C-alpha cells in the first residue's frame, strides 16, 4: 500500500522540483543585473539592489492572496497562474533592455516577484504534504531546494559571463537569460497543465454558525517562524549580492570571475541541499538549523575580521568547468556560507508549519509574505555598505544569524497544541 502511494506521487513531486528550479533562476537573474544597472545608470550600492528589492517586495503584496488562491482554486491552478505571470514578468524585463529604461526593469522584477511568491506558496507545503510532514517532509523540501540551487548556481555564472566588460554592459546583455527563462516557463505551463496534483487543505464551502476563532497566527512558533524566514532570505541573498559588488566595484575583479565566485556560493548551496536531503530523514530540522546557524556565525565573523589578503579558490565558471580564481580570503569565507544557508529554508518551513493541519495553506501564504526580506535586508545592507563599507555591512548578517539560532533552539517549539487543527 505504501509503495503504491509513493509511485502515485512521483510525478507531482517531480513537477514541484521543476517549479523550485524556476523560482531560483528568475530570482537569481537579479544578482548580475544589479551589477549592470549600477554601471549603466551610475547608481549607488543601495540603488543597485532596487531590482532585487522590487522582486521580493512583491512577496509582501502577494503572500496572503497566494494563500487564499491555494484555499479557493487549489494548488494546480495557482501554479499555472503563477507560471503565466512569471512569463509576463520576464518579458517585461526583456523589454526594459530594448528601451534601456530602469523603471521598466524594476516593474518587470516586481511582476516576476508575484510569480515567485505564488510558486513558493505552492511547492513548499505540497512537498511537505507529499512527504507526510516531519523528517520525510523536510527531506523532500531539501531535495527541492537542491533543484532550486542548480538554477541559483547557473543564473549568476551565466549572467556574469554575459556582462563581459562592466564598463559597457547593458540590461540587453542578459537577453539570452531572459529567452531561456521564457522558454522554461512556457514548457512548464504545458507539462503542468497535463499533470494531476493532489489538493490538500482546499477549503470546502460550508456554512457554519460558529466561525473558527483560530488561525495560523494563533501559533507562536509559526509567528516566530515568519520572522525567521524574513531574516533567512535576507541572509541568503545579501551575502552573495554585496559580495559581488565588493569584488567588482572595490576590488576591480572581472565581472565574469566575480560571477563565478557568486555562482560557487550557490553551487555549495546545491551540495548542502543534496546532503540535507540525504540526512533529512534522520536528522531533525531543529538540529540541522541550529548547527548551520552556528557555523554561519563563525564564518561571517571570520570574514569580517580576517586580514585583507588574497587566496586562490576553486570556482564554477561560465562554461560549467572548474578553475581557480584569486580573490580576497573574505570572499572565500562568505562563499562557504552557502553550505550553511543551503538547508535553512527547508528546516525553518518545516518547523514553522509543523502541527498546523488545516491552517497550512493559509500559513503558506503568510509565510511567503515574509520572503520580502530577501529584498529589504540586502537593500539595507547596501545602504550600510555605502556608509560604513562592504565588509562592515556584514554585521547585519551576524545579527540575523543570531536570531536564526534562537529560533532553532527556543522559538520553534509548538506551545499551542491545544488548538484543534482537523
Residue pairs with C-beta under 8 A, 6 or more apart in sequence:
9 130
9 198
11 195
11 196
12 126
12 130
12 195
12 196
12 197
12 198
13 127
13 130
13 140
15 191
15 192
15 195
15 197
16 122
16 123
16 126
16 127
16 130
16 144
17 143
17 144
17 147
18 147
18 188
18 191
19 79
19 83
19 119
19 122
19 123
19 188
19 192
20 123
20 144
20 145
20 147
20 148
20 151
21 147
21 148
21 150
21 151
21 184
22 83
22 86
22 119
22 151
22 181
22 184
22 185
22 188
23 116
23 119
23 120
23 123
23 148
23 151
24 148
24 149
24 150
24 151
24 152
24 155
24 266
25 151
25 152
25 154
25 155
25 180
25 181
25 184
26 86
26 89
26 90
26 112
26 115
26 116
26 181
27 55
27 116
27 152
27 155
27 237
27 374
28 151
28 152
28 154
28 155
28 156
28 159
28 266
29 93
29 155
29 159
29 174
29 177
29 178
29 181
30 51
30 52
30 55
30 109
31 52
31 155
31 156
31 159
31 240
31 241
31 244
31 262
32 155
32 156
32 159
32 160
32 162
32 163
32 174
32 244
32 255
32 259
33 51
33 105
33 159
33 171
33 174
34 48
34 49
34 51
34 52
34 241
34 244
34 245
35 48
35 160
35 163
35 166
35 169
35 244
35 245
35 248
35 255
35 258
36 163
36 169
36 170
36 171
36 173
36 174
37 43
37 47
37 48
37 51
37 102
37 105
37 171
38 44
38 45
38 47
38 48
38 245
38 249
39 166
39 167
39 169
40 100
40 169
40 170
40 171
41 47
41 102
44 382
44 386
45 242
45 245
45 249
45 382
45 383
45 385
45 386
45 390
46 379
46 382
46 383
46 386
48 245
48 382
49 241
49 375
49 378
49 379
49 381
49 382
50 106
50 379
51 105
51 106
51 109
52 109
52 237
52 241
52 374
52 375
52 378
52 379
53 375
53 376
53 378
53 379
54 106
54 107
54 109
54 110
54 113
54 375
55 109
55 110
55 112
55 113
55 116
55 374
55 375
56 113
56 233
56 237
56 371
56 372
56 373
56 374
56 375
56 376
57 110
57 113
57 372
57 375
57 376
58 110
58 111
58 112
58 113
58 114
58 116
58 117
58 372
59 113
59 116
59 117
59 120
59 368
59 369
59 370
59 371
59 372
59 374
59 375
60 369
60 372
61 114
62 113
62 114
62 117
62 118
62 368
62 369
63 117
63 121
63 365
63 366
63 367
63 368
63 369
63 370
63 371
63 372
64 365
64 366
64 369
65 365
66 78
66 117
66 118
66 120
66 121
66 364
66 365
66 368
67 121
67 361
67 362
67 363
67 364
67 365
67 366
67 368
68 362
68 365
69 77
69 78
69 81
69 118
69 121
69 365
70 78
70 121
70 122
70 125
70 201
70 202
70 361
70 364
70 365
71 201
71 202
71 203
71 361
71 362
72 202
72 203
74 197
74 199
74 202
75 122
75 126
75 197
75 198
75 199
75 200
75 202
76 192
76 195
76 196
76 197
76 199
78 118
78 121
78 122
79 118
79 119
79 122
79 192
79 197
80 189
80 192
80 193
81 118
82 114
82 115
82 116
82 117
82 118
82 119
82 122
83 115
83 119
83 185
83 188
83 189
83 192
84 185
84 189
85 111
85 114
85 115
85 118
86 112
86 115
86 116
86 119
86 181
86 185
87 182
87 185
87 186
87 189
88 111
89 108
89 109
89 110
89 111
89 112
89 113
89 114
89 115
90 108
90 112
90 178
90 181
90 182
90 185
91 108
91 178
91 182
92 104
92 107
92 108
92 111
92 112
93 105
93 108
93 109
93 112
93 171
93 178
94 108
94 175
94 178
94 179
94 182
95 104
95 108
96 102
96 104
96 105
96 107
96 108
96 171
97 105
97 170
97 171
97 172
97 173
97 174
97 175
97 178
98 172
100 170
100 171
100 172
105 171
113 375
117 368
117 369
117 371
118 368
120 368
120 371
121 364
121 365
121 367
121 368
123 144
124 141
124 144
124 349
124 364
124 367
125 200
125 201
125 353
125 360
125 361
125 363
125 364
126 197
126 198
126 200
127 137
127 140
127 141
127 144
128 137
128 138
128 140
128 141
128 349
128 350
128 353
128 360
129 137
129 198
129 200
129 201
129 360
130 137
130 140
130 198
131 137
131 138
131 139
131 140
131 141
133 350
133 354
134 350
134 354
135 280
135 281
135 282
135 283
135 284
135 285
136 280
136 281
137 350
138 280
138 285
138 288
138 346
138 347
138 350
139 277
139 280
139 281
140 277
141 280
141 345
141 346
141 349
141 350
142 273
142 276
142 277
142 280
142 343
142 346
143 273
143 274
143 277
144 346
145 269
145 273
145 276
145 277
145 342
145 343
145 345
145 346
146 270
146 273
146 274
146 277
148 273
149 266
149 267
149 269
149 270
149 272
149 273
149 342
150 270
152 266
152 269
152 270
153 263
153 264
153 266
153 267
153 269
153 270
153 316
154 263
155 177
155 263
155 266
156 240
156 244
156 259
156 262
156 263
156 266
157 259
157 260
157 262
157 263
157 316
157 317
157 318
157 320
158 176
158 177
158 259
158 318
159 174
159 177
159 259
160 255
160 256
160 257
160 258
160 259
160 260
160 262
160 263
160 318
161 256
161 259
161 318
162 173
162 174
162 176
162 177
163 169
163 173
163 174
163 255
163 256
163 259
164 173
164 255
164 256
165 255
166 248
166 254
166 255
169 255
200 360
200 361
201 358
201 360
201 361
202 361
203 361
214 359
214 419
214 420
215 359
215 362
216 222
216 356
216 359
216 360
216 362
216 363
216 366
217 223
217 366
218 416
218 419
219 355
219 356
219 359
219 414
219 416
219 419
220 411
220 414
220 415
220 416
221 351
221 352
221 354
221 411
221 412
221 413
221 414
221 415
221 416
222 352
222 353
222 356
222 363
222 366
224 352
224 407
224 411
224 412
225 348
225 349
225 351
225 352
225 353
225 367
225 407
225 411
225 412
226 352
226 366
226 367
226 369
226 370
227 370
227 403
227 407
228 348
228 352
228 403
228 404
228 407
228 411
229 345
229 348
229 349
229 352
229 367
229 370
229 371
229 373
230 370
230 371
230 372
230 373
230 376
230 377
231 373
231 377
231 400
231 403
231 404
232 341
232 344
232 345
232 348
232 373
232 400
232 404
233 345
233 370
233 371
233 373
233 374
233 377
234 373
234 374
234 376
234 377
234 378
234 381
234 400
235 296
235 341
235 344
235 377
235 397
235 400
235 401
235 404
236 269
236 341
236 344
236 345
236 374
237 374
237 375
237 377
237 378
238 377
238 378
238 381
238 396
238 397
239 265
239 300
239 334
239 337
239 338
239 341
239 394
239 397
240 262
240 265
240 266
240 334
241 378
241 381
241 382
242 378
242 381
242 382
242 385
242 390
242 393
242 394
243 261
243 262
243 265
243 331
243 334
243 335
243 390
244 258
244 259
244 261
244 262
245 382
245 385
245 390
246 328
246 330
246 331
246 385
246 390
246 391
247 253
247 257
247 258
247 261
247 327
247 328
247 331
248 254
248 255
248 258
250 390
251 327
251 328
253 261
253 325
253 327
256 317
256 318
257 315
257 325
257 327
259 318
260 315
260 316
260 317
260 318
260 323
260 325
261 313
261 315
261 325
261 327
261 331
261 335
263 315
263 316
264 313
264 314
264 315
264 316
264 335
264 338
265 334
265 335
265 337
265 338
266 338
267 316
267 338
268 335
268 336
268 338
268 339
268 342
269 338
269 339
269 341
269 342
270 342
271 339
271 342
272 292
272 338
272 339
272 340
272 341
272 342
272 343
273 342
273 343
273 346
275 342
275 343
276 288
276 342
276 343
276 346
279 288
280 288
280 343
280 346
285 346
285 347
285 348
285 350
285 351
285 412
286 347
286 351
286 408
286 409
286 412
288 343
288 347
289 343
289 344
289 347
289 348
289 351
289 404
289 407
289 408
289 412
290 405
290 408
290 409
292 339
292 340
292 341
292 342
292 343
292 344
292 347
293 340
293 344
293 401
293 404
293 405
293 408
294 405
295 339
295 340
296 337
296 340
296 341
296 401
296 404
297 398
297 401
297 402
297 405
299 333
299 334
299 336
299 337
299 340
300 333
300 334
300 337
300 394
300 397
300 398
300 401
301 398
302 333
303 330
303 333
303 334
303 391
303 394
304 330
304 391
304 392
304 394
304 395
304 398
306 329
306 330
306 333
307 329
308 328
308 329
308 330
309 328
309 329
310 326
310 327
310 328
310 329
311 326
311 327
311 328
311 329
311 332
312 324
312 325
312 326
313 324
313 325
313 327
313 331
313 332
313 335
314 322
314 323
314 324
315 322
315 323
315 324
315 325
316 322
317 323
330 391
334 394
344 404
347 408
348 404
348 407
349 367
351 407
351 408
351 412
352 363
352 367
352 412
353 360
353 363
353 364
353 367
354 414
355 414
355 417
355 421
356 363
356 421
357 421
357 422
358 421
358 422
359 421
377 396
377 400
380 396
381 393
381 394
381 396
381 397
382 393
384 392
384 393
384 395
384 396
385 393
